[in-house]
Amino acid sequence: LTQHLSFGIMAAILNEFETSLESTMHSEEQEDEASWEQYLERRSFVLQFLHSNLSLHHLQHHRNKVELLKKCYFYLDIEPKHVTMTDQNQVMHRTDILQLIDPWQFQRMKKVGKTQTEIQLSLLTELLEQLERGWEELSRYVETYDTVTFLSQWDVIMQRLSKLSEFMETLISLQVPGKLHVKHRLVSRADLRGARLPNIRLSLCTKMPLIFDRNESFARKDWAMLKWFTENQESHLEQYELHVTLLTDGSQAEGGYGRVQEVTSNTCVIQDLQPGRSYRFLIRRSNSHTLVFERWHDSITLKTQTDAVGDADSSAC
């Protein structure tokens, strides 16, 4: 009887242990399944961010815009551009605001505009690098982290996502030149002769760089045909400076004789070139009183034909 009781107790204990083990295993399976679903959900969220807001396509698009902005011309834009003045005979005249602004203060604001532009371009470059590093970091989280590590680092990942979103918003806002804060009076009240002091607003604006058309630009025996354009194919033509430099025979990079030609067109024929020589042509917008920053100019090198080639072309014609 005692032996049967012992077997009964042991069987009960064993049964309770198996039941507890099954319950524990079932609970662990549920926890594992919940963790796996949470991992998949959060991983999908990060992947969606990488493929939308921070996609390589978007990053390349913004990099192209920033690189183009670095080549642009930055100008000081003034509003209003004119103010109504009354002369001694009480006759009203429409006066250019630049005639009233103090020249020293205006030059001071141009320096402020240049500094702001340099800071803006530097920040854009830094933000792009931060976003590209962020893309690599998030991609590494998704590709290399196991479920436990990924979930344990979720707070860090979310902080990184939030910071990268802020960087992207700042990057987009900085791609548009901003306003300048006027700390000092630009127009003397004495110059206004009793007229109401205008609320002068200063901001930065840009113009696209000039780029040579490599397909339409060529050189002949003693002349060259040059053509250029802008990214936005602007129809308004202004005055440009075309720099012509004869490259020396020694290095083909060192400039020798050169000249500057004023052009009001998007094409130009350069005459009086020497046969069989290399020339470097550089195109830029003419310097205006509102220009505050320029860093890049396009250039093209062409070699004129020799006398023999020029005679052959003439015979063929």
JOWOUR-V915668 format. One record per residue. N is the residue number from 0. RES is the residue in one small letter. SS is DSSP state (~ for helix, > for strand, _ for the rest). NEAR is the number of other ideal C-beta (glycine too) atoms within 10 Angstrom. Layout:
n:res:ss:near
N:RES:SS:NEAR
N:RES:SS:NEAR
This chain:
n:res:ss:near
0:l:_:5
1:t:~:6
2:q:~:7
3:h:~:8
4:l:~:9
5:s:~:10
6:f:~:10
7:g:~:10
8:i:~:10
9:m:~:10
10:a:~:10
11:a:~:10
12:i:~:10
13:l:~:10
14:n:~:10
15:e:~:10
16:f:~:10
17:e:~:10
18:t:~:10
19:s:~:10
20:l:~:10
21:e:~:10
22:s:~:10
23:t:~:10
24:m:~:10
25:h:~:10
26:s:~:10
27:e:~:10
28:e:~:10
29:q:~:10
30:e:~:10
31:d:~:11
32:e:~:10
33:a:~:10
34:s:~:14
35:w:~:12
36:e:~:10
37:q:~:14
38:y:~:17
39:l:~:11
40:e:~:9
41:r:~:16
42:r:~:17
43:s:~:11
44:f:~:14
45:v:~:20
46:l:~:13
47:q:~:11
48:f:~:18
49:l:~:19
50:h:~:12
51:s:_:10
52:n:_:15
53:l:_:22
54:s:_:13
55:l:~:12
56:h:~:9
57:h:~:15
58:l:~:18
59:q:~:11
60:h:~:11
61:h:~:19
62:r:~:16
63:n:~:10
64:k:~:15
65:v:~:17
66:e:~:13
67:l:~:15
68:l:~:20
69:k:~:14
70:k:~:17
71:c:_:21
72:y:>:21
73:f:>:24
74:y:>:22
75:l:>:21
76:d:>:17
77:i:>:19
78:e:>:11
79:p:_:11
80:k:_:10
81:h:>:14
82:v:>:19
83:t:>:12
84:m:>:17
85:t:>:13
86:d:_:10
87:q:_:6
88:n:_:5
89:q:_:6
90:v:_:8
91:m:>:10
92:h:>:10
93:r:>:9
94:t:>:16
95:d:>:11
96:i:~:16
97:l:~:13
98:q:~:11
99:l:_:19
100:i:>:19
101:d:_:15
102:p:~:9
103:w:~:9
104:q:~:16
105:f:~:16
106:q:~:11
107:r:~:14
108:m:~:23
109:k:~:19
110:k:~:10
111:v:~:18
112:g:~:23
113:k:~:17
114:t:~:12
115:q:~:19
116:t:~:22
117:e:~:14
118:i:~:11
119:q:~:19
120:l:~:18
121:s:~:10
122:l:~:13
123:l:~:21
124:t:~:14
125:e:~:12
126:l:~:20
127:l:~:18
128:e:~:12
129:q:~:16
130:l:~:19
131:e:~:16
132:r:~:11
133:g:~:21
134:w:~:18
135:e:~:8
136:e:~:12
137:l:~:19
138:s:~:15
139:r:~:10
140:y:~:18
141:v:~:15
142:e:~:7
143:t:~:9
144:y:_:16
145:d:_:9
146:t:~:14
147:v:~:10
148:t:~:10
149:f:~:19
150:l:~:16
151:s:~:11
152:q:_:13
153:w:~:15
154:d:~:8
155:v:~:10
156:i:~:21
157:m:~:13
158:q:~:10
159:r:~:16
160:l:~:18
161:s:~:10
162:k:~:12
163:l:~:21
164:s:~:14
165:e:~:11
166:f:~:18
167:m:~:19
168:e:~:12
169:t:~:14
170:l:~:20
171:i:~:12
172:s:~:9
173:l:~:17
174:q:_:14
175:v:_:12
176:p:_:20
177:g:_:12
178:k:>:11
179:l:>:19
180:h:_:9
181:v:_:14
182:k:_:9
183:h:_:9
184:r:_:12
185:l:_:18
186:v:>:18
187:s:_:12
188:r:~:10
189:a:~:7
190:d:~:13
191:l:~:16
192:r:_:10
193:g:_:8
194:a:_:16
195:r:_:8
196:l:_:13
197:p:_:16
198:n:_:8
199:i:_:17
200:r:>:12
201:l:>:19
202:s:>:15
203:l:>:21
204:c:>:14
205:t:>:17
206:k:>:18
207:m:_:17
208:p:_:22
209:l:_:22
210:i:>:15
211:f:>:18
212:d:_:13
213:r:_:9
214:n:_:7
215:e:_:12
216:s:_:17
217:f:>:14
218:a:>:22
219:r:_:16
220:k:_:18
221:d:_:16
222:w:_:13
223:a:>:20
224:m:>:14
225:l:>:22
226:k:>:16
227:w:>:22
228:f:>:14
229:t:_:14
230:e:_:12
231:n:_:8
232:q:_:8
233:e:_:13
234:s:_:6
235:h:_:5
236:l:_:10
237:e:_:11
238:q:_:12
239:y:>:18
240:e:>:16
241:l:>:19
242:h:>:16
243:v:>:19
244:t:>:19
245:l:>:16
246:l:>:19
247:t:_:14
248:d:_:10
249:g:_:8
250:s:_:8
251:q:_:12
252:a:_:10
253:e:_:10
254:g:>:13
255:g:>:12
256:y:>:12
257:g:>:13
258:r:>:11
259:v:>:12
260:q:>:13
261:e:>:10
262:v:>:18
263:t:_:10
264:s:_:11
265:n:_:18
266:t:>:12
267:c:>:20
268:v:>:9
269:i:>:20
270:q:_:8
271:d:_:8
272:l:_:19
273:q:_:12
274:p:_:16
275:g:_:14
276:r:_:19
277:s:>:17
278:y:>:22
279:r:>:17
280:f:>:22
281:l:>:17
282:i:>:22
283:r:>:18
284:r:>:19
285:s:_:13
286:n:_:11
287:s:_:12
288:h:_:11
289:t:_:15
290:l:>:17
291:v:>:21
292:f:>:21
293:e:_:18
294:r:_:13
295:w:_:13
296:h:_:16
297:d:>:14
298:s:>:13
299:i:>:18
300:t:>:13
301:l:>:19
302:k:>:14
303:t:_:21
304:q:_:18
305:t:_:13
306:d:~:11
307:a:~:11
308:v:~:14
309:g:~:16
310:d:~:12
311:a:~:12
312:d:~:12
313:s:~:9
314:s:~:7
315:a:~:6
316:c:_:5
